[in-house]
């Protein structure tokens, strides 16, 4: 992935302050350790989403639920999310999981699980079907998108522009998915910028940071760690280098707080926290296997959002982020 021109990064006005958003990959349950399957479309974990939603609302968060095709076309999941949307407590965006999103023209394999790898006509048809399903079920035009598996490709931004999206949240800085057939975000910054053929798409990357005394060498050391897997574990255990994504899934609270302090001290203006909806019910993801994991999951919310409130970082809606980014233009 090529780095954007410095002039494309957003210079938020002072009145925007420092803000936080939450984007939720709202999706079906499937076995993360097994190959993708077209028939893995259960969405039963959504029944536990109101509990998580209420916890987020306690901190003033208006989540963006990025729904994929099974969520957008199952009456039970639509009913749960529609209540949040109708009350103004949340918005729905889109997330494209190609293997469960029609039309089913492609082979189901690892490479094709990244939607940006699909032929343009196939990616376009799938995005069109997903967008239409969201419009039919929720009565809204989705404005924010995330590619499943963060799999943006050479046609994605133009297609988002065509279908009326205004924000993409697919970039995961400091992560590299090339070995799996996906994109490389090693050099990406956790800062919003304008992209797309007409520069109308606001990219809002997920928030990630390096911690440790060697964080200045994070990118080359992590590349080296891909060749020598034990190196990353050694650096982590010695606290010399650790990559921290802002998510309650697999990231200890103390590391998340250290990363937030580092980011805020470094001038970061917008924090994008994310998680997967099946994690709100034990047994669906590697991160929440039982009730003790779920307890830690919610304790992470309490610790992180409490810290942000004390630091003067206020929640923002997706619409507020877009308006603030457009203001200086």
C-alpha positions as CSV (number, residue, x, y, z in Angstrom):
1,X,0.0,0.0,0.0
2,X,1.4,3.4,-1.0
3,X,1.5,6.1,1.6
4,X,-0.8,9.1,0.8
5,X,0.6,12.5,0.0
6,X,1.2,14.5,3.3
7,X,-1.3,17.1,1.9
8,X,-4.1,14.5,2.0
9,X,-4.0,14.0,5.8
10,X,-6.8,15.7,7.7
11,X,-6.1,18.8,9.8
12,X,-9.0,18.8,12.2
13,X,-10.0,22.2,13.5
14,X,-9.1,23.0,17.1
15,X,-12.8,22.9,18.0
16,X,-12.8,19.2,17.2
17,X,-10.5,18.5,20.1
18,X,-9.5,14.8,20.7
19,X,-12.2,12.3,20.0
20,X,-12.9,8.5,20.0
21,X,-15.1,6.4,17.8
22,X,-16.1,2.7,17.9
23,X,-16.5,0.6,14.8
24,X,-17.9,-2.9,15.2
25,X,-17.5,-5.7,12.7
26,X,-21.0,-6.9,12.9
27,X,-21.0,-10.4,11.4
28,X,-22.0,-14.0,11.4
29,X,-20.2,-16.6,13.6
30,X,-17.7,-18.9,12.0
31,X,-14.7,-21.0,13.1
32,X,-11.7,-18.7,12.7
33,X,-9.3,-21.7,12.6
34,X,-11.0,-23.3,9.6
35,X,-11.4,-22.4,5.9
36,X,-14.3,-20.1,5.1
37,X,-17.6,-21.6,4.2
38,X,-20.7,-20.2,2.4
39,X,-23.1,-22.0,4.8
40,X,-21.6,-20.5,8.0
41,X,-24.2,-17.8,8.4
42,X,-25.6,-18.0,11.9
43,X,-26.0,-14.7,13.6
44,X,-27.2,-15.8,17.1
45,X,-24.5,-13.7,18.9
46,X,-26.5,-10.6,18.0
47,X,-28.9,-11.5,20.8
48,X,-26.1,-10.5,23.3
49,X,-25.4,-7.2,21.5
50,X,-27.8,-5.1,23.5
51,X,-25.7,-5.7,26.6
52,X,-22.6,-4.5,24.9
53,X,-24.4,-1.6,23.3
54,X,-25.7,-0.5,26.7
55,X,-22.1,-0.6,28.1
56,X,-20.9,1.6,25.2
57,X,-23.8,4.0,25.7
58,X,-22.8,4.5,29.3
59,X,-19.7,6.2,28.0
60,X,-21.5,8.2,25.4
61,X,-20.4,6.1,22.5
62,X,-22.5,6.0,19.3
63,X,-21.2,2.8,17.7
64,X,-21.0,2.3,14.0
65,X,-22.2,-1.3,13.4
66,X,-20.6,-2.4,10.1
67,X,-23.0,-5.1,9.1
68,X,-22.3,-7.9,6.5
69,X,-24.8,-9.7,4.3
70,X,-26.0,-12.3,6.8
71,X,-26.6,-9.7,9.4
72,X,-28.4,-7.3,7.0
73,X,-30.7,-10.1,5.7
74,X,-31.6,-12.0,8.8
75,X,-34.8,-10.6,10.5
76,X,-33.7,-11.3,14.0
77,X,-30.4,-9.4,13.7
78,X,-32.1,-6.5,11.8
79,X,-34.6,-6.1,14.5
80,X,-32.0,-5.8,17.2
81,X,-29.9,-3.3,15.3
82,X,-32.9,-1.3,14.0
83,X,-33.8,-0.4,17.6
84,X,-30.4,1.2,18.0
85,X,-30.6,3.1,14.7
86,X,-34.2,4.3,15.2
87,X,-33.3,5.8,18.6
88,X,-30.2,7.6,17.2
89,X,-27.9,5.6,19.4
90,X,-26.0,4.0,16.6
91,X,-25.5,3.9,12.9
92,X,-25.1,1.0,10.5
93,X,-22.4,0.8,7.9
94,X,-21.2,-2.0,5.7
95,X,-18.7,-4.8,5.9
96,X,-18.1,-7.1,3.0
97,X,-17.4,-10.8,3.7
98,X,-17.2,-12.2,0.1
99,X,-17.7,-15.8,1.0
100,X,-21.3,-15.2,2.4
101,X,-22.2,-12.2,0.2
102,X,-23.9,-12.9,-3.2
103,X,-23.4,-13.2,-6.1
104,X,-21.4,-16.4,-5.5
105,X,-19.2,-16.3,-8.6
106,X,-15.8,-16.8,-7.1
107,X,-14.0,-19.8,-5.6
108,X,-14.0,-19.8,-1.8
109,X,-10.4,-19.7,-0.8
110,X,-8.0,-17.7,1.3
111,X,-7.1,-15.2,-1.4
112,X,-10.7,-14.5,-2.3
113,X,-11.6,-13.9,1.3
114,X,-10.0,-10.4,0.8
115,X,-12.7,-8.7,-1.3
116,X,-10.2,-6.3,-2.9
117,X,-8.6,-9.3,-4.7
118,X,-11.8,-10.1,-6.6
119,X,-12.3,-9.0,-10.2
120,X,-13.8,-5.5,-10.3
121,X,-17.1,-6.7,-11.6
122,X,-17.4,-9.3,-8.8
123,X,-16.4,-6.9,-6.0
124,X,-18.8,-4.3,-7.5
125,X,-21.7,-6.8,-7.7
126,X,-21.1,-7.9,-4.1
127,X,-20.8,-4.4,-2.8
128,X,-24.0,-3.5,-4.7
129,X,-25.9,-6.4,-3.2
130,X,-24.7,-5.6,0.3
131,X,-25.6,-1.9,0.0
132,X,-29.0,-2.7,-1.3
133,X,-29.7,-5.1,1.5
134,X,-28.7,-2.5,4.1
135,X,-31.0,0.1,2.4
136,X,-33.9,-2.4,2.3
137,X,-33.5,-3.6,5.9
138,X,-32.6,-0.3,7.7
139,X,-33.9,2.4,5.4
140,X,-30.6,4.2,5.3
141,X,-27.7,4.8,2.9
142,X,-24.6,3.4,4.6
143,X,-21.8,6.0,4.7
144,X,-19.0,3.9,6.3
145,X,-17.4,0.7,5.0
146,X,-14.9,-1.9,6.1
147,X,-13.6,-4.6,3.8
148,X,-13.8,-8.0,5.4
149,X,-10.3,-9.0,6.6
150,X,-9.3,-5.4,5.9
151,X,-9.0,-6.5,2.3
152,X,-9.1,-3.4,0.2
153,X,-7.8,-3.6,-3.3
154,X,-7.1,-1.4,-6.4
155,X,-10.8,-1.0,-7.2
156,X,-12.3,-0.6,-3.8
157,X,-12.1,3.2,-3.3
158,X,-13.7,3.9,-6.7
159,X,-16.5,1.5,-6.0
160,X,-17.2,3.0,-2.6
161,X,-17.4,6.4,-4.4
162,X,-19.8,5.0,-6.9
163,X,-22.1,3.6,-4.3
164,X,-22.2,6.7,-2.2
165,X,-19.9,5.8,0.7
166,X,-18.0,8.6,2.4
167,X,-15.7,6.8,4.8
168,X,-13.6,3.8,4.6
169,X,-12.3,2.1,7.8
170,X,-10.4,-0.8,6.3
171,X,-6.8,0.3,6.9
172,X,-5.1,-1.5,9.8
173,X,-1.7,0.3,10.4
174,X,1.4,-1.7,11.2
175,X,-0.2,-5.0,10.0
176,X,0.8,-7.0,7.0
177,X,-1.5,-9.6,5.4
178,X,0.6,-10.3,2.3
179,X,1.5,-13.9,3.3
180,X,-2.3,-14.7,3.4
181,X,-2.9,-12.9,0.0
182,X,-4.1,-9.6,1.5
183,X,-2.8,-6.0,1.7
184,X,0.3,-4.6,3.5
185,X,-0.4,-1.8,6.0
186,X,3.0,-1.8,7.6
187,X,3.8,1.8,6.6
188,X,0.3,3.2,7.2
189,X,-0.2,5.9,9.9
190,X,-3.1,5.8,12.3
191,X,-4.3,9.2,11.0
192,X,-7.3,10.1,8.7
193,X,-6.7,11.1,5.1
194,X,-8.6,11.7,1.9
195,X,-8.5,9.0,-0.7
196,X,-10.4,7.7,-3.7
197,X,-10.4,8.9,-7.4
198,X,-12.0,12.2,-6.5
199,X,-10.5,12.4,-3.0
200,X,-14.1,12.2,-1.6
201,X,-13.5,9.1,0.6
202,X,-12.2,9.8,4.1
203,X,-10.0,7.0,5.3
204,X,-10.2,6.5,9.1
205,X,-7.6,3.8,10.0
206,X,-8.0,1.6,13.0
207,X,-5.7,2.8,15.8
208,X,-2.5,0.8,16.3
209,X,0.8,1.7,18.0
210,X,4.2,0.2,18.8
211,X,5.3,0.1,22.4
212,X,8.7,-0.4,23.9
213,X,12.2,0.9,23.8
214,X,12.7,-0.3,20.2
215,X,9.4,1.1,18.9
216,X,11.3,3.4,16.5
217,X,12.5,0.3,14.7
218,X,9.1,-1.4,14.8
219,X,8.5,-1.8,11.1
220,X,11.8,-3.4,10.2
221,X,11.9,-5.6,13.3
222,X,8.3,-6.9,12.6
223,X,9.3,-7.7,9.0
224,X,12.3,-9.6,10.4
225,X,10.0,-11.3,12.8
226,X,7.9,-12.7,9.9
227,X,11.0,-14.7,8.9
228,X,12.0,-15.6,12.5
229,X,8.7,-16.0,14.4
230,X,10.4,-16.5,17.8
231,X,11.8,-13.0,17.5
232,X,8.5,-11.3,18.0
233,X,7.7,-13.3,21.1
234,X,11.1,-12.5,22.5
235,X,10.7,-8.7,21.9
236,X,7.3,-8.8,23.4
237,X,8.3,-10.7,26.5
238,X,11.3,-8.4,27.0
239,X,9.0,-5.4,26.6
240,X,11.4,-4.0,23.9
241,X,8.8,-4.0,21.2
242,X,5.1,-4.8,21.1
243,X,2.4,-3.9,18.5
244,X,-0.9,-2.8,20.2
245,X,-4.1,-2.5,18.3
246,X,-6.9,-0.6,20.1
247,X,-9.3,-3.5,20.6
248,X,-10.5,-5.5,23.6
249,X,-9.8,-8.7,21.7
250,X,-6.5,-10.1,22.7
251,X,-5.0,-6.8,23.9
252,X,-4.4,-6.5,27.7
253,X,-5.9,-3.4,29.3
254,X,-2.5,-2.2,30.6
255,X,-1.0,-2.3,27.1
256,X,-4.0,-0.5,25.7
257,X,-3.6,2.3,28.2
258,X,0.1,2.6,27.6
259,X,-0.6,2.9,23.8
260,X,-3.3,5.5,24.3
261,X,-1.0,7.6,26.5
262,X,1.7,7.4,23.9
263,X,-0.6,8.3,21.0
264,X,-2.3,11.2,22.8
265,X,1.1,12.6,23.9
266,X,2.2,12.3,20.3
267,X,-0.7,14.4,19.1
268,X,-3.2,11.8,17.9
269,X,-6.6,13.5,17.5
270,X,-8.9,10.6,16.6
271,X,-8.9,7.1,18.2
272,X,-10.7,4.3,16.3
273,X,-11.5,1.3,18.6
274,X,-12.9,-1.8,17.1
275,X,-14.1,-5.3,17.9
276,X,-16.1,-8.2,16.3
277,X,-19.7,-8.6,17.3
278,X,-19.5,-12.4,18.0
279,X,-17.1,-11.6,20.8
280,X,-20.0,-10.3,23.0
281,X,-21.2,-13.9,23.5
282,X,-18.7,-16.6,24.7
283,X,-17.7,-19.3,22.4
284,X,-17.6,-17.6,19.0
285,X,-14.2,-16.0,18.7
286,X,-10.7,-16.9,20.1
287,X,-10.9,-13.9,22.3
288,X,-14.0,-14.7,24.4
289,X,-14.2,-18.4,25.1
290,X,-16.0,-18.3,28.4
291,X,-17.6,-15.9,31.0
292,X,-14.2,-15.0,32.6
293,X,-13.0,-13.8,29.1
294,X,-16.3,-11.8,28.7
295,X,-15.7,-10.2,32.1
296,X,-12.2,-9.1,31.0
297,X,-13.7,-7.9,27.7
298,X,-16.1,-5.5,29.5
299,X,-13.4,-4.5,32.1
300,X,-11.3,-3.4,29.1
301,X,-14.2,-1.1,28.1
302,X,-14.4,0.4,31.6
303,X,-10.6,1.0,31.8
304,X,-10.1,2.4,28.3
305,X,-13.2,4.7,28.1
306,X,-12.6,5.8,31.7
307,X,-9.0,6.7,30.9
308,X,-10.1,8.6,27.7
309,X,-12.8,10.5,29.7
310,X,-10.2,11.6,32.3
311,X,-7.9,12.6,29.4
312,X,-10.6,14.9,27.9
313,X,-11.1,12.6,24.9
314,X,-14.8,12.8,23.9
315,X,-16.9,10.4,21.9
316,X,-17.7,11.4,18.3
317,X,-20.3,10.2,15.9
318,X,-19.2,9.2,12.4
319,X,-21.1,12.2,11.0
320,X,-19.2,14.5,13.3
321,X,-15.9,13.1,12.2
322,X,-16.8,13.6,8.5
323,X,-18.1,17.1,9.1
324,X,-14.9,18.1,11.0
325,X,-12.7,16.7,8.3
326,X,-14.6,18.5,5.5
327,X,-14.5,21.8,7.3
328,X,-10.9,22.8,6.5
329,X,-11.5,21.9,2.9
